[in-house]
Amino acid sequence: MTSQQPSKSRRRVVTVVIAAVLVVGLLLMLTNTSLGAYILLDYLADDDSGLVADPAAGPLELSEFVTAFEAAPAMPPEIDQPSGITYLEDDRAFAIVTDQAELFVVSEDFTTVRSMTLVLGGLLVRRQGVMEAAVDIGGGRIAVTGQTGRIDVWRKDAGPEFALETTIELSGYAGEGEVEGLARNPQTGELYLTFEEKLAIAVADATGRVLRELTFEDELRGQLKPGRSLSEYRLSGLDYADGLLYGVSEPYNTLFVIDPDDGLVRALGIENGGPISAIAVRDGTAYLPLDHNYVDPRPPLLAVTLD
């Protein structure tokens, strides 16, 4: 009897170790893989945004529409859930930030990944969905931001990846501070930011201090449907090109063209769209990445031609 006791003890120890390894493996899967993040943040949370992409169903009576076309069948396979995009003039490439806080640089035709830089550390479940926007600020630097309350500036290093150069703290904004879109005026250095809670654009200086806000209630009041509100729109992306701002709304796919000095220029409904997560304007074309869940088919990259 006594000779069997050590054997039973060893079996119990082995059983406990195996159970612990399984638990640790399960926790790592749930907290540090795309499938796990989907299970915790979307599936178990029963996340159903109820997105309506049809621009005609939105709060505004629109008179102009543009049809989206497929600019690429899909993003490169390394890129999932793009949340921000910007064109890099010096590199003749696009930079894309994802929900996983990855910063990719891809070729102009969206077929080749040139580099990938992780712009937030920690477990995937903690960084999932945090980064929402990116903008080229020249000199081999890209600024990224989102739910952090700051703008991180990443500089192209000696290799293909980027290194953190500096952090710009946002100040002077009374809202929640969750940035959805980011653009920059290369002539003045001013930054333009969109926040989740309303249809407006904050203008900040290079230090991150918000100076003023661009709003469009007065200009759009005559187009507003009875009982509706402009707050139903959420600008999920923003870009600056040729003196104009281009803001895109994910709900009720609508493209707002804004003159920073004179106000709203146009409001166009985007037909044949989807969950548009960002916008980059180049040579008269607006490129529109689509968001998607982990379990969804990979969507194409959409674009619209701007007259």
C-alpha positions in Angstrom: 0.0 0.0 0.0 2.7 2.5 0.9 4.6 1.8 -2.3 1.6 3.0 -4.3 1.3 6.3 -2.5 4.0 8.2 -4.3 2.6 7.0 -7.6 -0.8 8.4 -6.8 0.7 11.7 -5.6 2.7 12.0 -8.9 -0.5 11.4 -10.9 -2.3 14.1 -9.0 0.6 16.5 -9.6 0.6 15.7 -13.3 -3.1 16.2 -13.5 -2.9 19.6 -11.8 0.0 20.7 -14.1 -2.0 19.6 -17.2 -5.1 21.4 -16.0 -3.0 24.6 -15.3 -1.4 24.4 -18.7 -4.8 24.1 -20.4 -6.2 27.0 -18.4 -3.2 29.2 -19.3 -3.5 28.1 -22.9 -7.2 29.0 -23.0 -6.6 32.4 -21.3 -3.8 33.2 -23.9 -6.1 32.1 -26.7 -8.9 34.4 -25.4 -6.8 37.4 -24.7 -4.0 37.3 -27.3 -5.5 35.9 -30.6 -7.9 37.3 -33.1 -10.4 34.5 -32.5 -10.2 35.1 -28.7 -10.7 38.9 -29.1 -13.7 38.2 -31.3 -15.2 35.8 -28.7 -14.7 38.2 -25.8 -15.4 41.5 -27.4 -18.0 40.7 -30.1 -19.6 37.2 -29.7 -20.1 37.1 -25.9 -20.8 40.8 -25.8 -23.5 40.3 -28.4 -22.2 43.2 -30.4 -24.6 44.1 -33.1 -24.2 47.7 -34.3 -27.2 47.5 -36.6 -25.3 49.5 -39.2 -27.4 51.0 -41.9 -25.2 51.8 -44.9 -27.9 53.1 -47.2 -27.4 56.9 -47.5 -31.0 57.5 -48.5 -32.1 56.3 -45.1 -30.0 58.8 -43.3 -31.0 62.0 -41.5 -30.4 64.3 -44.5 -32.3 64.7 -47.8 -29.4 64.2 -50.1 -29.4 65.4 -53.7 -26.0 64.0 -54.8 -25.0 60.3 -54.9 -21.8 58.5 -56.0 -21.4 54.8 -56.6 -18.5 53.0 -54.9 -16.5 50.6 -57.0 -14.0 47.9 -56.1 -10.4 49.3 -56.1 -8.9 46.0 -54.9 -10.5 42.6 -54.3 -9.3 42.7 -50.7 -6.5 44.0 -48.5 -3.3 41.9 -48.4 -4.0 38.8 -46.2 -1.8 40.2 -43.4 -4.2 43.1 -42.9 -7.4 42.5 -40.9 -10.0 45.1 -39.8 -8.4 48.3 -41.2 -9.4 51.4 -39.2 -7.3 54.2 -40.7 -5.6 54.9 -43.9 -3.3 57.7 -45.3 -1.3 58.1 -48.5 2.5 58.6 -48.1 3.6 61.0 -50.8 7.3 60.5 -50.3 7.1 56.7 -50.5 4.3 56.4 -53.1 2.5 54.0 -50.8 -0.4 53.8 -48.4 -0.2 53.4 -44.6 -2.9 51.5 -42.9 -3.6 51.1 -39.1 -5.7 48.2 -38.0 -8.0 47.4 -35.0 -5.1 45.2 -33.8 -2.9 48.4 -33.5 -0.7 47.4 -36.4 0.7 50.0 -38.7 1.2 48.6 -42.3 2.8 50.2 -45.3 1.5 48.8 -48.5 2.2 49.4 -52.2 0.0 51.7 -54.2 -1.9 48.8 -55.8 -2.5 47.2 -52.3 -0.8 44.0 -53.3 2.5 44.1 -51.3 3.1 44.7 -47.6 6.4 46.7 -47.2 6.4 46.8 -43.4 4.4 46.2 -40.2 5.0 48.0 -36.9 3.1 47.3 -33.7 2.1 50.7 -32.3 0.6 49.5 -29.0 1.9 46.8 -26.8 0.2 44.3 -24.5 -2.4 41.6 -25.0 -4.5 41.8 -28.1 -7.7 42.0 -26.2 -6.5 45.2 -24.5 -5.4 46.9 -27.8 -8.2 45.6 -30.0 -10.1 48.5 -31.5 -8.0 51.2 -29.8 -6.3 52.7 -32.8 -8.6 54.4 -35.3 -6.7 56.8 -37.5 -3.5 57.6 -39.2 -2.1 60.5 -41.2 1.2 61.2 -43.1 2.9 64.2 -41.5 5.9 64.3 -43.7 9.6 63.6 -43.1 9.0 59.8 -43.0 6.6 60.2 -40.1 3.1 58.9 -39.5 0.8 60.0 -36.7 -1.7 57.5 -35.3 -4.4 57.9 -32.7 -7.7 56.6 -31.4 -9.0 56.0 -27.9 -5.8 57.0 -26.2 -6.3 60.7 -25.8 -3.0 61.4 -27.5 -1.4 61.3 -31.0 1.7 59.1 -31.4 4.2 60.1 -34.0 6.1 57.2 -35.6 9.2 57.8 -37.7 10.6 55.5 -40.4 13.7 53.9 -38.9 16.8 52.6 -40.6 14.9 49.5 -41.6 11.4 49.1 -43.0 9.7 49.4 -39.7 8.9 52.6 -37.7 10.1 53.8 -34.3 8.1 56.0 -31.8 9.4 59.6 -32.1 7.2 61.6 -29.8 3.7 61.7 -28.3 1.3 64.7 -28.6 -1.2 65.0 -25.8 -4.6 66.3 -26.8 -6.0 69.2 -24.8 -8.8 71.8 -24.8 -11.5 69.5 -26.0 -14.6 69.1 -23.9 -15.9 65.8 -25.4 -15.1 62.2 -24.8 -11.8 62.3 -26.7 -12.2 59.1 -28.7 -10.7 60.1 -32.1 -12.2 58.5 -35.2 -10.5 60.4 -37.9 -7.3 62.4 -38.3 -6.1 64.7 -41.1 -3.4 67.4 -41.4 -3.0 70.6 -43.4 0.6 70.5 -44.6 0.7 74.3 -45.2 -0.4 75.3 -41.7 0.5 72.2 -39.8 -2.9 72.2 -38.2 -4.5 68.9 -37.3 -8.1 68.0 -37.9 -9.9 65.4 -35.7 -13.3 63.8 -35.7 -14.7 62.4 -32.5 -17.3 59.7 -32.0 -20.1 61.6 -30.4 -21.1 64.2 -33.0 -20.8 65.4 -36.6 -18.0 68.0 -36.1 -14.3 68.5 -36.8 -11.9 69.8 -34.1 -9.0 71.9 -35.3 -5.8 71.6 -33.2 -2.3 73.0 -33.5 0.8 71.0 -33.7 1.0 70.7 -29.9 -2.4 69.0 -29.8 -4.3 72.0 -28.3 -7.8 72.2 -29.8 -8.3 75.8 -31.2 -11.8 75.7 -32.6 -14.5 73.4 -34.0 -16.1 73.1 -37.4 -19.8 72.4 -37.2 -22.5 72.2 -39.9 -25.8 72.5 -38.2 -26.8 75.8 -39.8 -25.8 74.7 -43.3 -27.6 71.3 -43.1 -30.7 72.4 -41.3 -32.7 72.8 -44.5 -31.9 69.2 -45.5 -32.6 67.6 -42.2 -35.6 65.2 -42.1 -38.3 65.8 -39.5 -37.5 64.1 -36.2 -33.9 63.2 -37.2 -30.6 64.5 -35.8 -27.1 65.1 -37.3 -25.7 63.1 -34.4 -26.8 60.0 -36.2 -23.9 60.4 -38.4 -20.4 59.4 -37.2 -17.4 60.4 -39.1 -15.3 57.3 -39.2 -12.6 58.7 -41.4 -11.1 62.0 -42.4 -8.5 63.3 -44.9 -7.2 66.6 -46.3 -6.4 67.1 -50.0 -6.1 70.2 -52.2 -7.4 72.6 -49.6 -10.5 70.5 -48.7 -11.4 68.1 -45.9 -13.1 64.8 -46.7 -15.1 63.2 -43.9 -16.9 59.9 -44.4 -19.7 58.5 -42.2 -20.0 54.8 -41.5 -23.7 55.0 -40.7 -25.7 56.1 -43.7 -22.6 56.1 -45.9 -22.2 59.8 -46.6 -19.2 61.8 -47.8 -18.9 65.4 -46.5 -16.6 67.8 -48.4 -15.6 70.7 -46.2 -13.7 73.9 -46.8 -11.9 74.6 -43.5 -12.5 78.4 -44.0 -15.9 78.5 -45.7 -17.7 75.4 -44.3 -19.6 72.6 -46.0 -19.2 72.3 -49.7 -21.0 69.1 -50.6 -22.7 66.1 -49.0 -22.8 63.0 -51.2 -24.4 59.7 -50.5 -22.2 56.7 -51.2 -24.1 53.9 -52.8 -22.9 50.3 -52.9 -20.9 50.9 -49.8 -20.7 49.2 -46.4 -19.0 49.6 -43.0 -16.6 52.3 -44.2 -13.9 52.7 -41.6 -11.6 55.3 -43.1 -10.8 57.5 -46.1 -7.7 58.5 -48.1 -8.0 60.9 -51.0 -5.5 60.8 -53.8 -5.6 62.1 -57.4 -9.4 62.6 -57.3 -10.2 59.2 -55.9 -11.3 58.5 -52.3 -10.2 55.1 -51.1 -12.6 53.5 -48.5 -11.5 50.5 -46.5 -14.3 48.4 -45.0 -14.3 47.1 -41.4 -15.3 43.5 -40.8 -15.5 40.9 -37.9 -13.1 38.1 -37.5 -15.6 35.6 -38.8 -16.7 37.7 -41.8 -15.5 37.2 -45.4 -12.7 39.6 -46.2 -14.3 42.6 -47.9 -12.9 44.5 -51.0 -11.3 47.9 -50.8 -13.9 50.4 -52.2 -13.3 53.7 -53.8 -15.3 56.6 -55.3 -14.4 59.0 -58.0 -14.6 62.7 -56.9 -15.7 65.1 -59.6 
